[in-house]
Amino acid sequence: MRKLASLTANLRHNLSIVSSLDELKTGLRHTLEGILDTKINIELEDYNKELYEAASGPEKAILYLARLSDTTNPLSQEGSLEPTSLTNISLPDFHSNNPLVSIAISTRLPITSKHGYLGRVFVRLTYRSFESIYIEDMMEIIAEEIAIHWSRLDLTAEQKIADYKMLMETTRGNIMERFLSNSLTQKFQNNMTMEQNLENVLTPHPARAALLQADIRGYSNLSAKLSPIETVKILQKYYKNVVDQAQVVAQIKLIGDCIFLFIEKGHGTDEYSPTDLALKIASTLVAETNKQNDIRVKEGEDPLFFGIAIHYGDVVLGNLSSDYCIDYTVIGPNVNQVARMEELTKHEEIKSRIGINGVVISNEAAATLQKYKHLPLKTIDLEAVGRKIRSFETVCSVSYLTAEDVLLIESDIILDQLKSAS
């Protein structure tokens, strides 16, 4: 009995300080050899070797996590430690009257807990026949103590993997939030992983949205005079503040000299509709254009002007390309219509009315204005001026605001407020 008590005490002490399965095996062997003056062979079998290897560093953890599926992910398991009693230990059938006869046994101890099956310990040891009276009890103690400490190591390994996963999620999240617009990231839910959030947000779905398209007039002549890098630098000066503000509520696409953006229904406020916000962005574009034109004129360069159009209607939103390429975009006839409306601003019959940097607004968009419905919207009868919207010939009229009208709302700080609140 003293040997059992000593064995239990030594096992608990030696195994409580191990930090790996190798140390557990070594501690187990040293403990038993200190009690039994015989040769002992101990091996760990049938365990999740990949988990313990993955816990040794981030690179292996990444490979390990990549192979896990949501349904079999061990990181989602929970359970308290409760060692299972050892049963069916096969002891040798012997008969000897000599208490000094050595007896060798081999057995495999299954190690399990509520956390799950952990593996087996193969033990081969030699003892004297007079010690047989407590060998089975000793094996019970060995199994129970190993189950407790192996489970602790198992939980530690899984916690390391979970920490690596959290680190990767945080890093990826920071990257995503840095380069995805606020209008997307504000849809992310804290109780979802990045993959789940992206799937939830990017899956194509029908929606209603305000659409804005603006195109530089005379861009071809400008780009012919400058190198590509010089042209890009000019575009950045005109677009930077506009894009920074628009990202708060809109998805933006820059296609050459064209800026296209859309604002989903639901990204407005009680006071500002998506069309109000699109018009506010247009006012920022007009103000920035005036500012940059003043600089260009002082430097002896020609000013730049925009054709600008705003529409509102049904669209399909989402990631419409590949699962391996994030490109949250919009399609539908209304997307084509806003592009055709912007083309109207090239024609003298339209330019003479809306003026330089004026904004063409569809009747659908005008009808959804809330905050800015007081602005002096004017109407153009397309048939009367001999113009039609290409591919949308049934549209009989459009509204517009001059640049001066649009600048009446330039001082509105709603987008700055929304950015601060996000």
BELPENOR-V15343 format. One record per residue. RES is the residue in one letter. SS is DSSP state (H for helix, E for strand, C for the rest). BURIAL is b if it has 16 or more other C-alpha atoms within 10 Angstrom, else e. D_FIRST is the distance of its C-alpha to the first C-alpha in Angstrom with 1 decimal. Layout:
RES&SS&BURIAL&D_FIRST, RES&SS&BURIAL&D_FIRST
//
This chain:
M&C&e&0.0, R&H&e&3.8, K&H&e&5.3, L&H&e&5.1, A&H&e&6.2, S&H&e&8.5, L&H&b&9.6, T&H&b&10.6, A&H&e&12.3, N&H&b&14.1, L&H&b&15.2, R&H&b&16.6, H&H&e&18.4, N&H&b&19.7, L&H&b&20.9, S&H&b&22.4, I&C&e&25.0, V&C&b&26.1, S&C&e&29.7, S&C&b&30.2, L&H&b&28.7, D&H&e&29.1, E&H&e&27.1, L&H&b&24.4, K&H&b&24.3, T&H&b&24.3, G&H&b&21.6, L&H&b&19.3, R&H&b&20.2, H&H&b&19.7, T&H&b&16.3, L&H&b&15.0, E&H&e&17.1, G&H&e&15.5, I&H&e&12.0, L&C&b&13.6, D&C&e&16.7, T&C&e&18.7, K&C&e&21.5, I&E&b&20.8, N&E&e&23.6, I&E&b&23.4, E&E&e&26.5, L&E&b&27.5, E&E&e&29.9, D&C&e&32.3, Y&C&e&32.4, N&C&e&35.4, K&H&e&36.2, E&H&e&39.6, L&H&b&38.2, Y&H&b&36.2, E&H&e&39.2, A&H&b&41.5, A&C&b&39.5, S&C&e&40.2, G&C&e&43.9, P&H&b&46.9, E&H&e&48.7, K&H&b&45.9, A&H&b&45.3, I&H&b&48.9, L&H&e&48.8, Y&H&b&45.6, L&H&b&47.1, A&H&e&50.4, R&C&e&48.6, L&C&e&47.0, S&C&e&48.8, D&C&e&48.9, T&C&e&47.3, T&C&e&44.3, N&C&e&43.8, P&H&b&40.1, L&H&e&41.1, S&H&e&42.2, Q&C&e&38.9, E&C&e&36.8, G&C&e&33.4, S&C&e&30.4, L&C&b&27.0, E&C&e&24.9, P&C&b&22.5, T&C&b&22.8, S&C&e&19.9, L&C&b&19.4, T&C&e&20.9, N&C&e&22.0, I&C&e&19.8, S&C&e&21.4, L&C&e&19.2, P&C&e&21.4, D&C&e&22.7, F&C&e&22.2, H&C&e&22.7, S&C&e&22.0, N&C&e&21.5, N&C&e&21.0, P&C&e&17.3, L&C&e&18.7, V&C&e&20.5, S&E&e&19.8, I&E&b&19.6, A&E&e&21.0, I&E&e&20.6, S&E&b&22.5, T&E&b&22.1, R&E&b&23.8, L&E&b&22.0, P&E&b&24.6, I&E&b&24.4, T&E&b&26.4, S&E&b&26.9, K&C&e&29.9, H&C&b&31.5, G&E&b&31.8, Y&E&b&30.5, L&E&b&29.4, G&E&b&28.8, R&E&b&26.3, V&E&b&23.9, F&E&e&24.2, V&E&b&21.2, R&E&e&21.6, L&E&b&18.9, T&E&b&18.5, Y&E&b&15.5, R&E&b&15.4, S&H&b&15.6, F&H&b&12.8, E&H&e&10.4, S&H&e&12.1, I&H&e&9.9, Y&H&e&7.8, I&H&e&10.9, E&H&b&12.5, D&H&e&10.0, M&H&b&10.0, M&H&b&13.8, E&H&b&14.0, I&H&b&12.6, I&H&b&14.9, A&H&b&17.8, E&H&b&17.5, E&H&b&17.4, I&H&b&20.2, A&H&b&22.2, I&H&b&22.2, H&H&b&23.4, W&H&b&25.6, S&H&b&27.3, R&H&b&27.9, L&H&b&29.5, D&H&b&31.4, L&H&b&32.8, T&H&b&33.7, A&H&b&35.5, E&H&b&37.4, Q&H&e&38.3, K&H&b&39.8, I&H&b&41.8, A&H&b&42.9, D&H&e&43.9, Y&H&b&45.9, K&H&b&47.5, M&H&e&48.4, L&H&e&49.9, M&H&e&51.9, E&H&e&53.0, T&H&e&54.1, T&H&e&55.9, R&H&e&57.7, G&H&b&58.5, N&H&e&60.1, I&H&e&62.1, M&H&e&63.1, E&H&e&64.1, R&H&e&66.0, F&H&e&68.1, L&C&b&68.2, S&C&b&70.6, N&H&b&69.5, S&H&b&70.9, L&H&b&68.2, T&H&b&65.2, Q&C&e&65.8, K&C&e&65.0, F&C&b&61.5, Q&C&e&58.7, N&C&e&55.7, N&C&e&53.3, M&C&e&54.5, T&C&e&53.8, M&H&b&56.8, E&H&e&57.1, Q&H&e&57.2, N&H&b&59.7, L&H&b&61.9, E&H&e&61.9, N&H&e&62.7, V&H&b&65.5, L&H&b&67.0, T&C&e&67.3, P&C&b&71.1, H&E&e&72.4, P&E&e&75.8, A&E&e&76.8, R&E&b&79.8, A&E&b&80.5, A&E&b&83.1, L&E&b&84.2, L&E&b&86.0, Q&E&b&87.6, A&E&b&89.5, D&E&b&91.3, I&E&b&93.2, R&E&b&96.9, G&C&e&98.3, Y&H&b&95.0, S&H&e&96.3, N&H&e&99.0, L&H&e&96.6, S&H&e&94.1, A&H&e&97.0, K&H&e&97.8, L&C&e&94.3, S&C&e&91.4, P&H&e&88.4, I&H&e&86.3, E&H&e&89.2, T&H&b&89.5, V&H&e&85.7, K&H&e&85.9, I&H&e&88.8, L&H&e&87.0, Q&H&e&83.9, K&H&e&86.1, Y&H&b&87.5, Y&H&b&84.3, K&H&e&81.5, N&H&e&81.9, V&H&b&82.7, V&H&b&79.5, D&H&e&77.3, Q&H&b&78.6, A&H&b&78.7, Q&C&b&75.0, V&C&b&74.0, V&C&b&75.4, A&C&b&76.6, Q&E&b&75.8, I&E&b&78.1, K&E&b&79.5, L&E&e&81.7, I&E&e&83.9, G&C&e&86.2, D&C&b&88.3, C&E&b&87.4, I&E&b&84.9, F&E&b&83.6, L&E&b&81.1, F&E&b&80.0, I&E&b&78.5, E&E&b&76.7, K&C&b&77.4, G&C&e&74.7, H&C&b&74.8, G&C&b&77.6, T&C&e&77.3, D&C&e&78.9, E&C&e&81.9, Y&C&b&82.1, S&C&b&82.3, P&H&b&81.3, T&H&b&85.0, D&H&b&85.4, L&H&b&82.6, A&H&b&84.3, L&H&b&87.5, K&H&b&85.9, I&H&b&84.6, A&H&b&88.1, S&H&b&89.4, T&H&b&87.0, L&H&b&88.3, V&H&b&91.9, A&H&b&91.3, E&H&b&89.4, T&H&b&92.2, N&H&b&94.8, K&H&e&92.9, Q&H&b&92.4, N&H&b&96.0, D&H&e&97.3, I&H&e&95.4, R&H&e&96.8, V&H&e&100.3, K&H&e&100.2, E&C&e&99.1, G&C&e&102.0, E&C&e&99.9, D&C&e&100.7, P&C&e&98.6, L&C&b&96.4, F&E&b&96.5, F&E&b&94.3, G&E&b&94.9, I&E&b&92.4, A&E&b&91.7, I&E&b&89.3, H&E&b&88.6, Y&E&b&86.2, G&E&b&85.0, D&E&b&82.5, V&E&b&80.4, V&E&b&77.3, L&E&b&74.7, G&E&b&71.6, N&E&b&70.4, L&C&b&72.9, S&C&e&72.3, S&C&e&68.9, D&C&e&65.3, Y&C&e&65.1, C&C&e&68.0, I&C&e&68.1, D&C&e&71.7, Y&E&b&71.9, T&E&b&75.5, V&E&b&78.1, I&E&e&80.5, G&C&e&83.2, P&H&e&87.0, N&H&b&86.8, V&H&b&85.4, N&H&e&88.5, Q&H&b&90.7, V&H&b&89.7, A&H&b&90.4, R&H&b&93.8, M&H&b&94.6, E&H&b&93.9, E&H&b&96.5, L&H&b&99.1, T&C&b&99.1, K&C&e&100.7, H&C&e&103.9, E&H&e&106.7, E&H&b&107.3, I&H&b&103.8, K&H&b&103.7, S&H&e&106.9, R&H&b&105.3, I&H&b&101.7, G&C&b&102.6, I&C&b&100.5, N&C&b&96.7, G&C&b&97.4, V&E&b&94.8, V&E&b&95.5, I&E&b&93.6, S&C&b&93.4, N&H&b&94.4, E&H&b&90.9, A&H&b&89.4, A&H&b&92.1, A&H&e&91.3, T&C&b&87.7, L&C&b&88.5, Q&C&e&87.3, K&C&e&87.3, Y&C&b&90.2, K&C&e&92.3, H&C&e&94.9, L&C&e&95.7, P&C&e&99.2, L&C&b&98.4, K&E&e&101.5, T&E&b&102.1, I&E&b&103.5, D&E&e&105.3, L&C&b&104.5, E&C&e&107.3, A&C&e&109.8, V&C&e&108.9, G&C&e&108.8, R&C&b&105.1, K&C&b&102.3, I&E&b&98.5, R&C&e&98.0, S&C&e&96.2, F&E&e&96.3, E&C&e&100.0, T&C&e&99.6, V&C&b&98.5, C&C&e&101.8, S&E&b&100.9, V&E&b&98.4, S&E&b&98.0, Y&E&b&97.8, L&E&b&97.4, T&C&b&99.1, A&H&b&97.2, E&H&b&98.6, D&H&b&97.3, V&H&b&93.8, L&H&b&93.7, L&H&e&94.1, I&H&b&90.4, E&C&b&89.3, S&C&e&88.3, D&C&e&85.9, I&C&e&82.4, I&H&e&80.5, L&H&b&78.8, D&H&e&77.7, Q&H&e&76.3, L&H&e&74.4, K&H&b&73.0, S&H&e&71.8, A&H&e&70.1, S&C&e&68.3
//
